[in-house]
Amino acid sequence: MSIFTGLQRPQFQAYYDEVFLIEHRFKNGMGFPPSYIDYVKTLGYGRLCGLWNIHIPLGDHPDSWLHRYHNWRAWFDDLLGSEEVLQEAALEPDGFPELLEHAVPFASSEGNDLMMNGENSQSML
């Protein structure tokens, strides 16, 4: 039984790209963490706690995790290539360049805050 079952809507069937969710591998060879897979299979795409949009593999949908991840990755790479002053401003208060090098965002807020996990970590949720 999933830890997310209590949050599930009655008679809800989550839509997601199951093949991508299970088979995708990051640069470090690891796949999505079990907690993220559980969340996706149980709740699917949506808003968590009224604040975070949890992005999941949705095939070619514009809000799919894959599309969002590529956009975030391009922004991170641009930021890492920018002047040190811009990097420091973007990483305030506690960030550091290595965080952006390995970040794997999976949720965003209306204010464009990101919830992320590093590729070297094993849990996203």
FENJOKA-V787644 format. One record per helix or strand. SS is the DSSP state (2 for helix, 1 for strand). FROM is the first residue (numbers start at 1). TO is the last residue. If there is no record, write none. Layout:
BEGIN
[[SS FROM TO] [SS FROM TO]]
END
This chain:
BEGIN
[[2 5 7] [2 18 23] [2 34 43] [1 46 48] [1 52 54] [2 65 80] [2 84 91] [2 97 102] [1 103 108] [1 114 118]]
END
